[in-house]
Amino acid sequence: MIKHKLTALLFFAGLYCTVIAQPTNAITNPEKKYNDAKELFVKEQFALAYPLFKELKDKTPDNSISNHTYINDDINYFYTVCELKLLQPVAEDEAKQYIEVVNNEPRRQLMSYHLAKFYFTKDDFSNAITYYERAGLDNLSNDEIADAKFERAYCYFNLKQFEQAKPLFNEIHQLPKNKYYYPANYYYGFISYYDRQYNEALKAFKLVETKEEYKGVVPYYIAEIYYFQGKKDEALRYGESVLARGGNLFYEKELKLLMGQLYFEKKEFGKALPLLEYYVNNSKKVDKEVLYELSYCYYQANQLTKAIDGFKQLSNQKDSLGQNSMYLLGDCYLRTNQKENARNAFQYCAYNNSNAKQQEVSRFIYSKLSYELGYQNIALNELKKFLADYPNSDYEIEAKELLVGLLANTNNFSDALSLYESLGKPTLAMQKVYPRILFGKAVEYVNDQQILRADELLTKVLADQYAGPILPYANFWKGEIALRNQKYDDAIRYMTFYLQSSAPSQGEANPQAARYNLAYSWMKKENYKQALNYFEQVTKVAGTTSSPMEQDAYVRSADCYFMNRDFAKANSMYDNVINNALPQSDYAYFQKAMIAGVKSSTEKIRTLNTLTRQYPQSNLVPDVNMEIANTYMADEKFREAVPYLTNIINMPDAGGLKPVAYLKLGLSYYNIDDNKNALVNYQTLIQKYPQSAEADDALDNIKSIYVEEGRPNDYVELMRKNGKNISVSEADSLNYTAAEIKYSANDCNAAITGFNNYLSQYPTGAFALEANYFRSECYNKNKDFKNALPGYDYVNAKGQNRYFERATLEAARINYFELKDYAAAKKYFESLLSGSVNQDNQLEALRGLVRCYYLLKDYTKANDAAKTLLTKKGISTDDRSIAFLVLGKSQQLSGDCAAAISSFKSCAAINKSAWGAEARYEIANCQFTSGNLTTAEKSALAVIKETGSYDFWVTKAYILLGDIFMQQKDYFNAKATYESVAKNSVIPELKTEAQQKLDKAIEEEKVNSKVTGN
């Protein structure tokens, strides 16, 4: 079609050349000629417009001055677009040049659109996507917007980026008058089918099923969708109609298989037989189930020779299908008087209440069938009941193997682990699945931030001889945990093991993340050459479209160049960060100041002051003020340092820098001979932060001032007021040292006794801080969490000190993870956030606060904290997932269910732990609230199938299913669902809720039922 159009355009271009042979005054007028060209352009007669624009462009070079400058700008634009439309060889480069140099963003976006279409025409999908995205939609007409969306979607589709393509196809497939209406429906249907969104797929496929381009492919998909939807009769009717109309079917064999299996299920074996026979005869290999069904059809048609030939091929199958095959084979042999063969084949007994042993066997087979066919709820319930009713069965071990595997396959790792550990002698099959259970539970712990427990399980995985393909990912997460725990050598070792395995990506466990973590580990070890190597393996460039990880890796690469004293390279990279307005632009400015300071402290200070003006809300502002003060002090300009140190003291978010600021203020005043103000700041430091390391330095400085001024008694009095002894008694020191020796030897039980003895004798002794902290560390190590808390609280209450951050963090973790006291945990996380200097601890505090606020149902604060968390570097997928969950909850409470569902889906897509489970439930809940019962039912079932380890949300989903059935007046299923929860749930409040709803359902059914006495 494109070639025909181009031929026509060239023909008209020839006519145009003839027409312009005799110029008139109107034609030579630049504005007139421009208007004529523009009119042709608007009419999309680009071949005619092109020579006019070329002539105008040649007469007015880009660097010339003209009275028609505005026309010249338009000429350049229209001329370049015409080149693109006519697929001129130079069009691509000239369009790129135009986009790069022209200072007119709407025009740059329009040119990006035309360049994108140019690439689209040439099947250059990656470049087309880049420029469609660069173009945006603001400056396009409705038709152009529709074209851009479809064509970009088509590019994504060809690059197998279905998630990006689908929403764009979705928009176009709803526009019947659009030229891409039918193609959009086909592609949208295909992606929906791929995503198992069968209702959407069906609607789209039905629109194109008779179109020539699609009628050979789409019918099979439609029939299969009906089957997946449980509309088996509809699938059959449709399949028959497709076969009846003839023509070439790409999936004819598969369609006949589907129809044959459906007829088989309906017990219409005569109709099933030729369809199944066609499939088997035209396939090199077939599934055992297909051969069984065809053989059974032969059996029903009394074609016993063919039935025997089929069943005999299944004699090696040891599962239930094989047993059934052998049973029927035995019957065939009996009916053809082949008794010896029948004896060998006849090994199976059907489900029958008349024989207890036969009943036992049949129940086991039913359980196994449920497992193999994916009816996981049935399999789980039946296997548990089977083991309870037949504890000494010959099938006990196999049933337990199936149950362990089932729990693992449904991600119910908690129950799987408990069941496995309850087994006295696990079989080989159980042992082989055990590493997968350990790993699955470990990842859940990681997602729930319980990294110590995760680490213990991952250690077991690495030691297990059957870990096999799980080993690389266990190494990855061991490395991740080691990095979080600041064990950088371990992190390097495990991440290296992961990369050496060349294992494919598995969610967050991927080579890029491993290299990123390796880079950070080497950086923390101050091996900047190695760190740079891995950061640059992540990326060597960064821009606005780069991922957060790539942007951060780029900045850290610049840091490595900085630390290796390649200041020119570092400076250019920091400039790139600033010029692209990347999130770490403030930090880049800070680092540029450090580089400037190598040669000039004045330039360094000027750059830092520029930073505070340009980024007044930056969390680096306290550090900037401290750096300026340090620079002045290094140059012995103590008076100039004072205002910046005072700024830090007055900042509410300066946190752990305040003790340092007070100390340096005192030192600055001392050096300008202002002892009075020096003493004021030193004393304020001692009063506010008595246990900080800076307080000890301040005492030494105060002592020097008092001695210098001849006031030693004033110093002694000051010490007494602040609870400081001039000297430490020997008994105090000896008692503490005895306990510390035990602690250093890792003898925690003896150390606890020693610290208790010391604190009972010297509750306010010189080493009370250390004794409380180390005693709590021992209690924590022994998992005696309640006894660990008082010591950590003591250290926290003393304010800034050498153990403050660690003690506060551990107190927060114990309350959050172990005691589930979220209000107490919140208090410690808030204290840590406001008082910590370490960036990792600040990030950990913010993570904890988001979760505590959320669990305490303070959604406003949770949302604010989540937004702050998302601005931090180094955040994890779990951080993003909780942020999406918090945002969704806020939107849900404000009544914006559509937005809430989007946020919950974002959370569920990246989180398989408790947050993801809650998000999946809330998706169903929002859909139910919005009256979308069919979708809500599917979503609730998805919670049940995909969230096995989180009983609370699974049980909530069952109750929600009951609510859906009630809305549909389906009392039978509603009662069954509520009753299941009421009888089986172990969560008291949900058990009560289900019982109350069951009672209500019974009463409502009585009112609406036609059955007398119901």
Solvent accessible surface area in square Angstrom, and as a share of the most:
residue,aa,sasa,rsa
1,M,187,0.83
2,I,106,0.54
3,K,165,0.70
4,H,147,0.66
5,K,128,0.54
6,L,57,0.28
7,T,91,0.53
8,A,46,0.35
9,L,29,0.14
10,L,108,0.54
11,F,128,0.53
12,F,92,0.38
13,A,20,0.16
14,G,40,0.39
15,L,87,0.43
16,Y,24,0.09
17,C,81,0.48
18,T,101,0.59
19,V,105,0.61
20,I,58,0.29
21,A,75,0.58
22,Q,149,0.66
23,P,89,0.56
24,T,77,0.45
25,N,131,0.67
26,A,48,0.37
27,I,43,0.22
28,T,70,0.41
29,N,68,0.35
30,P,62,0.39
31,E,67,0.30
32,K,81,0.34
33,K,9,0.04
34,Y,13,0.05
35,N,80,0.41
36,D,44,0.23
37,A,0,0.00
38,K,76,0.32
39,E,91,0.41
40,L,33,0.16
41,F,25,0.11
42,V,104,0.60
43,K,116,0.49
44,E,119,0.53
45,Q,63,0.28
46,F,24,0.10
47,A,4,0.03
48,L,24,0.12
49,A,0,0.00
50,Y,35,0.13
51,P,37,0.23
52,L,10,0.05
53,F,0,0.00
54,K,85,0.36
55,E,57,0.26
56,L,8,0.04
57,K,49,0.21
58,D,91,0.47
59,K,120,0.51
60,T,36,0.21
61,P,70,0.44
62,D,110,0.57
63,N,139,0.71
64,S,48,0.31
65,I,178,0.90
66,S,30,0.19
67,N,143,0.74
68,H,49,0.22
69,T,78,0.45
70,Y,134,0.51
71,I,4,0.02
72,N,20,0.10
73,D,81,0.42
74,D,25,0.13
75,I,4,0.02
76,N,37,0.19
77,Y,9,0.04
78,F,12,0.05
79,Y,17,0.06
80,T,9,0.05
81,V,0,0.00
82,C,0,0.00
83,E,2,0.01
84,L,4,0.02
85,K,60,0.25
86,L,19,0.09
87,L,65,0.32
88,Q,53,0.23
89,P,124,0.78
90,V,78,0.45
91,A,0,0.00
92,E,50,0.23
93,D,102,0.53
94,E,64,0.29
95,A,0,0.00
96,K,75,0.32
97,Q,101,0.45
98,Y,18,0.07
99,I,14,0.07
100,E,134,0.60
101,V,88,0.51
102,V,36,0.21
103,N,149,0.77
104,N,62,0.32
105,E,73,0.33
106,P,66,0.41
107,R,46,0.17
108,R,64,0.23
109,Q,35,0.16
110,L,36,0.18
111,M,0,0.00
112,S,0,0.00
113,Y,4,0.02
114,H,15,0.07
115,L,0,0.00
116,A,0,0.00
117,K,38,0.16
118,F,11,0.05
119,Y,4,0.02
120,F,39,0.16
121,T,54,0.32
122,K,116,0.49
123,D,95,0.49
124,D,50,0.26
125,F,34,0.14
126,S,66,0.43
127,N,53,0.27
128,A,0,0.00
129,I,16,0.08
130,T,73,0.42
131,Y,33,0.13
132,Y,7,0.03
133,E,92,0.41
134,R,74,0.27
135,A,2,0.01
136,G,30,0.29
137,L,63,0.32
138,D,132,0.69
139,N,53,0.27
140,L,18,0.09
141,S,58,0.37
142,N,128,0.66
143,D,110,0.57
144,E,47,0.21
145,I,41,0.21
146,A,10,0.08
147,D,18,0.09
148,A,4,0.03
149,K,30,0.13
150,F,7,0.03
151,E,3,0.01
152,R,46,0.17
153,A,0,0.00
154,Y,56,0.21
155,C,0,0.00
156,Y,12,0.05
157,F,36,0.15
158,N,58,0.30
159,L,64,0.32
160,K,160,0.68
161,Q,68,0.30
162,F,35,0.14
163,E,149,0.67
164,Q,88,0.39
165,A,0,0.00
166,K,27,0.11
167,P,71,0.45
168,L,16,0.08
169,F,0,0.00
170,N,47,0.24
171,E,71,0.32
172,I,1,0.01
173,H,22,0.10
174,Q,108,0.48
175,L,78,0.39
176,P,94,0.59
177,K,202,0.85
178,N,26,0.13
179,K,139,0.59
180,Y,38,0.14
181,Y,25,0.10
182,Y,87,0.33
183,P,37,0.23
184,A,0,0.00
185,N,0,0.00
186,Y,35,0.13
187,Y,37,0.14
188,Y,8,0.03
189,G,0,0.00
190,F,50,0.21
191,I,0,0.00
192,S,0,0.00
193,Y,44,0.17
194,Y,136,0.52
195,D,63,0.32
196,R,188,0.69
197,Q,85,0.38
198,Y,39,0.15
199,N,66,0.34
200,E,52,0.23
201,A,0,0.00
202,L,22,0.11
203,K,121,0.51
204,A,0,0.00
205,F,0,0.00
206,K,81,0.34
207,L,77,0.38
208,V,0,0.00
209,E,20,0.09
210,T,96,0.56
211,K,68,0.29
212,E,130,0.58
213,E,131,0.59
214,Y,28,0.11
215,K,88,0.37
216,G,19,0.18
217,V,41,0.24
218,V,0,0.00
219,P,1,0.00
220,Y,34,0.13
221,Y,22,0.08
222,I,0,0.00
223,A,0,0.00
224,E,28,0.12
225,I,0,0.00
226,Y,16,0.06
227,Y,68,0.26
228,F,91,0.38
229,Q,47,0.21
230,G,52,0.50
231,K,99,0.42
232,K,79,0.33
233,D,70,0.36
234,E,56,0.25
235,A,0,0.00
236,L,8,0.04
237,R,148,0.54
238,Y,19,0.07
239,G,0,0.00
240,E,72,0.32
241,S,57,0.36
242,V,1,0.00
243,L,45,0.22
244,A,89,0.69
245,R,120,0.44
246,G,40,0.39
247,G,72,0.69
248,N,148,0.76
249,L,30,0.15
250,F,151,0.63
251,Y,54,0.21
252,E,59,0.26
253,K,61,0.26
254,E,54,0.24
255,L,2,0.01
256,K,34,0.14
257,L,29,0.14
258,L,15,0.08
259,M,1,0.00
260,G,0,0.00
261,Q,47,0.21
262,L,1,0.00
263,Y,16,0.06
264,F,35,0.14
265,E,78,0.35
266,K,80,0.34
267,K,152,0.64
268,E,60,0.27
269,F,35,0.15
270,G,64,0.61
271,K,115,0.49
272,A,0,0.00
273,L,21,0.11
274,P,75,0.47
275,L,21,0.10
276,L,0,0.00
277,E,43,0.19
278,Y,78,0.30
279,Y,33,0.12
280,V,29,0.16
281,N,111,0.57
282,N,82,0.42
283,S,23,0.15
284,K,207,0.88
285,K,179,0.76
286,V,45,0.26
287,D,95,0.49
288,K,61,0.26
289,E,66,0.30
290,V,5,0.03
291,L,21,0.10
292,Y,35,0.13
293,E,27,0.12
294,L,7,0.04
295,S,1,0.00
296,Y,45,0.17
297,C,1,0.00
298,Y,18,0.07
299,Y,30,0.11
300,Q,86,0.38
301,A,50,0.39
302,N,96,0.49
303,Q,74,0.33
304,L,21,0.10
305,T,101,0.59
306,K,101,0.43
307,A,0,0.00
308,I,15,0.07
309,D,70,0.36
310,G,5,0.05
311,F,0,0.00
312,K,106,0.45
313,Q,123,0.55
314,L,5,0.02
315,S,51,0.33
316,N,121,0.62
317,Q,62,0.28
318,K,166,0.70
319,D,14,0.07
320,S,0,0.00
321,L,21,0.10
322,G,1,0.01
323,Q,48,0.21
324,N,36,0.19
325,S,0,0.00
326,M,17,0.07
327,Y,70,0.27
328,L,16,0.08
329,L,6,0.03
330,G,0,0.00
331,D,34,0.18
332,C,0,0.00
333,Y,14,0.05
334,L,85,0.42
335,R,123,0.45
336,T,52,0.30
337,N,117,0.60
338,Q,70,0.31
339,K,136,0.57
340,E,122,0.55
341,N,64,0.33
342,A,3,0.02
343,R,167,0.61
344,N,86,0.44
345,A,4,0.03
346,F,89,0.37
347,Q,134,0.59
348,Y,17,0.06
349,C,41,0.25
350,A,54,0.42
351,Y,122,0.46
352,N,66,0.34
353,N,115,0.59
354,S,98,0.63
355,N,62,0.32
356,A,81,0.63
357,K,103,0.44
358,Q,56,0.25
359,Q,46,0.21
360,E,17,0.07
361,V,21,0.12
362,S,3,0.02
363,R,40,0.15
364,F,5,0.02
365,I,5,0.02
366,Y,98,0.37
367,S,0,0.00
368,K,22,0.09
369,L,59,0.29
370,S,4,0.02
371,Y,55,0.21
372,E,80,0.36
373,L,104,0.52
374,G,42,0.40
375,Y,127,0.48
376,Q,59,0.26
377,N,62,0.32
378,I,73,0.37
379,A,0,0.00
380,L,38,0.19
381,N,83,0.42
382,E,31,0.14
383,L,0,0.00
384,K,96,0.41
385,K,102,0.43
386,F,1,0.00
387,L,28,0.14
388,A,78,0.60
389,D,81,0.42
390,Y,45,0.17
391,P,78,0.49
392,N,140,0.72
393,S,13,0.09
394,D,121,0.63
395,Y,53,0.20
396,E,46,0.20
397,I,99,0.50
398,E,61,0.27
399,A,0,0.00
400,K,50,0.21
401,E,45,0.20
402,L,22,0.11
403,L,7,0.03
404,V,0,0.00
405,G,9,0.09
406,L,3,0.02
407,L,4,0.02
408,A,2,0.02
409,N,73,0.38
410,T,20,0.11
411,N,64,0.33
412,N,13,0.07
413,F,22,0.09
414,S,38,0.24
415,D,59,0.30
416,A,0,0.00
417,L,24,0.12
418,S,71,0.46
419,L,37,0.19
420,Y,23,0.09
421,E,105,0.47
422,S,84,0.54
423,L,21,0.10
424,G,76,0.73
425,K,190,0.81
426,P,34,0.22
427,T,31,0.18
428,L,96,0.48
429,A,53,0.41
430,M,5,0.02
431,Q,60,0.27
432,K,112,0.48
433,V,20,0.11
434,Y,33,0.13
435,P,0,0.00
436,R,94,0.34
437,I,0,0.00
438,L,0,0.00
439,F,22,0.09
440,G,8,0.08
441,K,28,0.12
442,A,0,0.00
443,V,34,0.19
444,E,11,0.05
445,Y,41,0.15
446,V,3,0.02
447,N,14,0.07
448,D,31,0.16
449,Q,17,0.07
450,Q,28,0.12
451,I,15,0.08
452,L,116,0.58
453,R,92,0.33
454,A,0,0.00
455,D,40,0.21
456,E,91,0.41
457,L,17,0.08
458,L,0,0.00
459,T,69,0.40
460,K,98,0.42
461,V,0,0.00
462,L,50,0.25
463,A,88,0.68
464,D,30,0.15
465,Q,146,0.65
466,Y,65,0.25
467,A,1,0.01
468,G,41,0.39
469,P,115,0.72
470,I,25,0.13
471,L,65,0.32
472,P,20,0.12
473,Y,18,0.07
474,A,0,0.00
475,N,17,0.09
476,F,3,0.01
477,W,15,0.05
478,K,16,0.07
479,G,0,0.00
480,E,27,0.12
481,I,1,0.01
482,A,7,0.05
483,L,32,0.16
484,R,61,0.22
485,N,45,0.23
486,Q,90,0.40
487,K,119,0.50
488,Y,41,0.16
489,D,90,0.46
490,D,44,0.23
491,A,0,0.00
492,I,22,0.11
493,R,103,0.38
494,Y,31,0.12
495,M,0,0.00
496,T,40,0.23
497,F,91,0.38
498,Y,2,0.01
499,L,40,0.20
500,Q,129,0.58
501,S,50,0.32
502,S,98,0.63
503,A,14,0.11
504,P,102,0.64
505,S,72,0.47
506,Q,89,0.40
507,G,68,0.65
508,E,58,0.26
509,A,0,0.00
510,N,32,0.16
511,P,41,0.26
512,Q,62,0.28
513,A,10,0.08
514,A,0,0.00
515,R,71,0.26
516,Y,23,0.09
517,N,11,0.06
518,L,1,0.00
519,A,0,0.00
520,Y,38,0.15
521,S,0,0.00
522,W,44,0.15
523,M,31,0.14
524,K,93,0.40
525,K,81,0.34
526,E,124,0.56
527,N,56,0.29
528,Y,36,0.14
529,K,162,0.68
530,Q,66,0.30
531,A,0,0.00
532,L,23,0.12
533,N,70,0.36
534,Y,38,0.14
535,F,0,0.00
536,E,39,0.17
537,Q,86,0.38
538,V,11,0.06
539,T,18,0.11
540,K,141,0.60
541,V,113,0.65
542,A,11,0.09
543,G,18,0.17
544,T,97,0.57
545,T,136,0.79
546,S,22,0.14
547,S,45,0.29
548,P,102,0.64
549,M,56,0.25
550,E,46,0.21
551,Q,22,0.10
552,D,7,0.04
553,A,0,0.00
554,Y,14,0.06
555,V,1,0.01
556,R,7,0.02
557,S,1,0.01
558,A,0,0.00
559,D,6,0.03
560,C,0,0.00
561,Y,34,0.13
562,F,35,0.15
563,M,91,0.41
564,N,69,0.36
565,R,162,0.59
566,D,60,0.31
567,F,40,0.17
568,A,82,0.63
569,K,86,0.37
570,A,0,0.00
571,N,46,0.24
572,S,60,0.39
573,M,11,0.05
574,Y,0,0.00
575,D,49,0.26
576,N,42,0.21
577,V,0,0.00
578,I,34,0.17
579,N,121,0.62
580,N,46,0.23
581,A,84,0.65
582,L,6,0.03
583,P,107,0.67
584,Q,25,0.11
585,S,5,0.03
586,D,22,0.11
587,Y,42,0.16
588,A,0,0.00
589,Y,31,0.12
590,F,27,0.11
591,Q,15,0.07
592,K,39,0.17
593,A,0,0.00
594,M,32,0.14
595,I,21,0.10
596,A,23,0.17
597,G,25,0.24
598,V,72,0.42
599,K,194,0.82
600,S,42,0.27
601,S,37,0.24
602,T,101,0.59
603,E,64,0.29
604,K,24,0.10
605,I,15,0.08
606,R,132,0.48
607,T,11,0.06
608,L,0,0.00
609,N,38,0.19
610,T,17,0.10
611,L,0,0.00
612,T,34,0.19
613,R,162,0.59
614,Q,99,0.44
615,Y,59,0.22
616,P,84,0.53
617,Q,168,0.75
618,S,15,0.10
619,N,84,0.43
620,L,30,0.15
621,V,22,0.13
622,P,6,0.04
623,D,48,0.25
624,V,0,0.00
625,N,8,0.04
626,M,14,0.06
627,E,38,0.17
628,I,1,0.00
629,A,0,0.00
630,N,44,0.23
631,T,11,0.06
632,Y,35,0.13
633,M,24,0.11
634,A,82,0.64
635,D,62,0.32
636,E,131,0.59
637,K,94,0.40
638,F,33,0.14
639,R,156,0.57
640,E,80,0.36
641,A,0,0.00
642,V,20,0.12
643,P,73,0.46
644,Y,41,0.16
645,L,0,0.00
646,T,51,0.30
647,N,62,0.32
648,I,0,0.00
649,I,31,0.15
650,N,109,0.56
651,M,31,0.14
652,P,131,0.82
653,D,97,0.50
654,A,6,0.05
655,G,13,0.12
656,G,5,0.05
657,L,29,0.14
658,K,41,0.17
659,P,2,0.01
660,V,36,0.20
661,A,0,0.00
662,Y,14,0.05
663,L,26,0.13
664,K,49,0.21
665,L,6,0.03
666,G,0,0.00
667,L,69,0.35
668,S,0,0.00
669,Y,38,0.14
670,Y,73,0.28
671,N,66,0.34
672,I,40,0.20
673,D,131,0.68
674,D,41,0.21
675,N,30,0.16
676,K,160,0.68
677,N,56,0.28
678,A,0,0.00
679,L,16,0.08
680,V,77,0.44
681,N,16,0.08
682,Y,1,0.00
683,Q,46,0.20
684,T,32,0.19
685,L,0,0.00
686,I,1,0.00
687,Q,122,0.54
688,K,118,0.50
689,Y,37,0.14
690,P,37,0.24
691,Q,47,0.21
692,S,3,0.02
693,A,50,0.39
694,E,38,0.17
695,A,0,0.00
696,D,59,0.31
697,D,69,0.36
698,A,0,0.00
699,L,13,0.07
700,D,89,0.46
701,N,45,0.23
702,I,0,0.00
703,K,99,0.42
704,S,60,0.39
705,I,1,0.01
706,Y,10,0.04
707,V,91,0.52
708,E,108,0.48
709,E,69,0.31
710,G,57,0.54
711,R,91,0.33
712,P,73,0.46
713,N,122,0.63
714,D,60,0.31
715,Y,24,0.09
716,V,75,0.43
717,E,68,0.31
718,L,19,0.10
719,M,14,0.06
720,R,155,0.57
721,K,141,0.60
722,N,39,0.20
723,G,67,0.65
724,K,46,0.19
725,N,106,0.54
726,I,106,0.54
727,S,86,0.56
728,V,74,0.43
729,S,63,0.41
730,E,131,0.59
731,A,51,0.39
732,D,9,0.05
733,S,39,0.25
734,L,110,0.55
735,N,47,0.24
736,Y,10,0.04
737,T,55,0.32
738,A,60,0.47
739,A,1,0.01
740,E,61,0.28
741,I,107,0.54
742,K,90,0.38
743,Y,55,0.21
744,S,85,0.55
745,A,71,0.55
746,N,114,0.59
747,D,60,0.31
748,C,15,0.09
749,N,110,0.56
750,A,33,0.25
751,A,0,0.00
752,I,19,0.10
753,T,79,0.46
754,G,18,0.17
755,F,0,0.00
756,N,53,0.27
757,N,78,0.40
758,Y,1,0.00
759,L,21,0.10
760,S,87,0.56
761,Q,102,0.46
762,Y,49,0.19
763,P,82,0.51
764,T,121,0.70
765,G,16,0.15
766,A,48,0.37
767,F,55,0.23
768,A,4,0.03
769,L,11,0.06
770,E,27,0.12
771,A,0,0.00
772,N,11,0.05
773,Y,16,0.06
774,F,31,0.13
775,R,41,0.15
776,S,0,0.00
777,E,30,0.14
778,C,0,0.00
779,Y,29,0.11
780,N,28,0.14
781,K,130,0.55
782,N,70,0.36
783,K,129,0.54
784,D,49,0.25
785,F,40,0.17
786,K,152,0.64
787,N,74,0.38
788,A,0,0.00
789,L,30,0.15
790,P,76,0.48
791,G,0,0.00
792,Y,0,0.00
793,D,54,0.28
794,Y,60,0.23
795,V,0,0.00
796,N,23,0.12
797,A,80,0.62
798,K,63,0.27
799,G,20,0.19
800,Q,22,0.10
801,N,15,0.08
802,R,137,0.50
803,Y,34,0.13
804,F,9,0.04
805,E,33,0.15
806,R,110,0.40
807,A,0,0.00
808,T,0,0.00
809,L,11,0.05
810,E,10,0.05
811,A,0,0.00
812,A,0,0.00
813,R,49,0.18
814,I,4,0.02
815,N,5,0.02
816,Y,20,0.08
817,F,28,0.12
818,E,50,0.22
819,L,60,0.30
820,K,111,0.47
821,D,63,0.33
822,Y,53,0.20
823,A,55,0.43
824,A,26,0.20
825,A,0,0.00
826,K,55,0.23
827,K,106,0.45
828,Y,12,0.04
829,F,9,0.04
830,E,63,0.28
831,S,31,0.20
832,L,0,0.00
833,L,65,0.32
834,S,73,0.47
835,G,8,0.08
836,S,1,0.01
837,V,73,0.42
838,N,60,0.31
839,Q,107,0.47
840,D,65,0.34
841,N,23,0.12
842,Q,50,0.22
843,L,23,0.11
844,E,33,0.15
845,A,0,0.00
846,L,9,0.05
847,R,24,0.09
848,G,4,0.04
849,L,7,0.03
850,V,0,0.00
851,R,6,0.02
852,C,0,0.00
853,Y,20,0.08
854,Y,9,0.03
855,L,65,0.32
856,L,71,0.35
857,K,147,0.62
858,D,53,0.27
859,Y,32,0.12
860,T,100,0.58
861,K,100,0.43
862,A,0,0.00
863,N,22,0.11
864,D,81,0.42
865,A,11,0.09
866,A,3,0.02
867,K,119,0.50
868,T,60,0.35
869,L,0,0.00
870,L,78,0.39
871,T,103,0.60
872,K,60,0.26
873,K,97,0.41
874,G,44,0.42
875,I,31,0.16
876,S,16,0.10
877,T,17,0.10
878,D,6,0.03
879,D,0,0.00
880,R,82,0.30
881,S,0,0.00
882,I,0,0.00
883,A,3,0.02
884,F,65,0.27
885,L,0,0.00
886,V,0,0.00
887,L,60,0.30
888,G,0,0.00
889,K,29,0.12
890,S,26,0.17
891,Q,38,0.17
892,Q,31,0.14
893,L,113,0.56
894,S,89,0.57
895,G,60,0.57
896,D,68,0.35
897,C,23,0.14
898,A,81,0.63
899,A,31,0.24
900,A,0,0.00
901,I,28,0.14
902,S,67,0.43
903,S,8,0.05
904,F,0,0.00
905,K,106,0.45
906,S,39,0.25
907,C,0,0.00
908,A,11,0.08
909,A,75,0.58
910,I,66,0.33
911,N,1,0.01
912,K,128,0.54
913,S,0,0.00
914,A,31,0.24
915,W,17,0.06
916,G,0,0.00
917,A,0,0.00
918,E,17,0.08
919,A,0,0.00
920,R,21,0.08
921,Y,17,0.06
922,E,8,0.03
923,I,15,0.07
924,A,0,0.00
925,N,38,0.20
926,C,0,0.00
927,Q,13,0.06
928,F,44,0.18
929,T,97,0.56
930,S,72,0.46
931,G,54,0.52
932,N,73,0.37
933,L,41,0.20
934,T,76,0.44
935,T,50,0.29
936,A,0,0.00
937,E,45,0.20
938,K,102,0.43
939,S,20,0.13
940,A,0,0.00
941,L,67,0.33
942,A,33,0.26
943,V,0,0.00
944,I,13,0.07
945,K,120,0.51
946,E,91,0.41
947,T,3,0.02
948,G,11,0.11
949,S,19,0.12
950,Y,33,0.13
951,D,71,0.37
952,F,73,0.30
953,W,40,0.14
954,V,22,0.13
955,T,16,0.09
956,K,45,0.19
957,A,0,0.00
958,Y,60,0.23
959,I,6,0.03
960,L,6,0.03
961,L,10,0.05
962,G,0,0.00
963,D,25,0.13
964,I,0,0.00
965,F,28,0.12
966,M,25,0.11
967,Q,112,0.50
968,Q,75,0.33
969,K,124,0.53
970,D,44,0.23
971,Y,23,0.09
972,F,156,0.65
973,N,58,0.30
974,A,0,0.00
975,K,51,0.22
976,A,52,0.41
977,T,16,0.10
978,Y,4,0.01
979,E,66,0.30
980,S,49,0.32
981,V,8,0.05
982,A,10,0.08
983,K,143,0.61
984,N,110,0.57
985,S,16,0.10
986,V,128,0.73
987,I,29,0.14
988,P,98,0.61
989,E,104,0.46
990,L,5,0.03
991,K,78,0.33
992,T,73,0.42
993,E,52,0.23
994,A,0,0.00
995,Q,78,0.35
996,Q,115,0.51
997,K,58,0.25
998,L,17,0.08
999,D,69,0.36
1000,K,133,0.57
1001,A,0,0.00
1002,I,63,0.32
1003,E,97,0.43
1004,E,45,0.20
1005,E,28,0.12
1006,K,100,0.43
1007,V,128,0.74
1008,N,82,0.42
1009,S,35,0.22
1010,K,202,0.86
1011,V,104,0.60
1012,T,134,0.78
1013,G,83,0.80
1014,N,71,0.36
